């Protein structure tokens, strides 16, 4: 679509959501767009056809959605399912080594069937070095972005009328300073 659409729309939206440099970002990382591009002769045609299938008045549901008890409820449910299946979940532990041991793993000399490392790529890279040098190298090359999320509560009476029904705004990359986007979660 060209540099103007890329800078003012794609980078502002996708780059903000994924905290990524869209000049070096794969479309495959945005499944909704990738699916449209792969299933039609162009992304534009796919987008137009998808829009025609939408109910009158826009999307069928909210733009932003999360569990009523917060995103932590998803983790709580996952842990409960793992426990119900006889598994164990250990969190908040400092780990210094992960080593393959046959079909199992040893984490700081403790045996486990499976291991999930929920840490930044550069922290994870040295931990998996003895399991997979390739994975460690790839993880070590991942660029990280600093992200700050600020949440504000605004009383309904104080919310500007011109913003009712809006989902937020994007700031094009060429003019971004300290803000890349603002999302109105309650909308």
RACORTA-V895740 format. One record per residue. RES is the residue in three letters. D_FIRST is the distance of its C-alpha to the first C-alpha in Angstrom with 1 decimal. Layout:
# RACORTA-V895740
<<RES	D_FIRST> <RES	D_FIRST>>
This chain:
# RACORTA-V895740
<<UNK	0.0> <UNK	3.8> <UNK	7.1> <UNK	7.8> <UNK	6.0> <UNK	7.0> <UNK	10.4> <UNK	11.2> <UNK	10.3> <UNK	9.7> <UNK	12.2> <UNK	14.4> <UNK	14.8> <UNK	14.7> <UNK	16.2> <UNK	18.8> <UNK	19.9> <UNK	20.2> <UNK	21.2> <UNK	19.0> <UNK	17.1> <UNK	13.7> <UNK	13.5> <UNK	16.3> <UNK	15.7> <UNK	15.5> <UNK	13.6> <UNK	17.1> <UNK	18.3> <UNK	16.6> <UNK	18.5> <UNK	17.2> <UNK	13.5> <UNK	14.9> <UNK	17.3> <UNK	14.9> <UNK	12.8> <UNK	16.3> <UNK	18.0> <UNK	15.8> <UNK	14.3> <UNK	10.7> <UNK	9.6> <UNK	9.0> <UNK	12.5> <UNK	14.0> <UNK	13.1> <UNK	14.6> <UNK	17.6> <UNK	18.1> <UNK	18.2> <UNK	20.7> <UNK	22.9> <UNK	23.2> <UNK	26.4> <UNK	26.6> <UNK	26.1> <UNK	23.3> <UNK	23.8> <UNK	27.2> <UNK	28.0> <UNK	27.5> <UNK	24.2> <UNK	26.4> <UNK	29.4> <UNK	32.0> <UNK	35.6> <UNK	38.1> <UNK	40.0> <UNK	37.1> <UNK	35.0> <UNK	38.3> <UNK	39.6> <UNK	37.3> <UNK	39.0> <UNK	42.4> <UNK	41.9> <UNK	40.7> <UNK	43.7> <UNK	46.0> <UNK	44.8> <UNK	45.3> <UNK	48.8> <UNK	49.6> <UNK	48.8> <UNK	51.2> <UNK	48.7> <UNK	48.9> <UNK	46.3> <UNK	47.0> <UNK	44.9> <UNK	45.3> <UNK	46.9> <UNK	46.6> <UNK	46.0> <UNK	46.9> <UNK	46.6> <UNK	45.3> <UNK	46.9> <UNK	46.6> <UNK	50.1> <UNK	50.1> <UNK	48.1> <UNK	48.2> <UNK	47.3> <UNK	49.4> <UNK	48.1> <UNK	50.6> <UNK	53.2> <UNK	52.7> <UNK	51.8> <UNK	48.8> <UNK	47.3> <UNK	43.8> <UNK	42.2> <UNK	39.1> <UNK	38.2> <UNK	36.3> <UNK	35.8> <UNK	33.1> <UNK	32.1> <UNK	34.0> <UNK	37.1> <UNK	36.9> <UNK	36.5> <UNK	40.1> <UNK	41.4> <UNK	40.0> <UNK	40.9> <UNK	44.1> <UNK	42.4> <UNK	39.4> <UNK	38.8> <UNK	35.4> <UNK	34.3> <UNK	35.8> <UNK	34.0> <UNK	30.6> <UNK	31.4> <UNK	32.6> <UNK	29.3> <UNK	27.3> <UNK	26.0> <UNK	27.1> <UNK	25.9> <UNK	28.4> <UNK	27.7> <UNK	29.9> <UNK	29.9> <UNK	31.9> <UNK	33.2> <UNK	34.8> <UNK	36.9> <UNK	37.0> <UNK	39.6> <UNK	38.3> <UNK	40.3> <UNK	38.6> <UNK	35.0> <UNK	33.5> <UNK	33.2> <UNK	29.8> <UNK	28.4> <UNK	30.0> <UNK	27.7> <UNK	24.9> <UNK	23.7> <UNK	22.9> <UNK	20.5> <UNK	18.0> <UNK	18.3> <UNK	15.4> <UNK	16.2> <UNK	17.2> <UNK	19.8> <UNK	21.0> <UNK	24.7> <UNK	26.5> <UNK	24.4> <UNK	21.0> <UNK	21.4> <UNK	24.1> <UNK	24.7> <UNK	27.4> <UNK	28.9> <UNK	31.5> <UNK	29.0>>
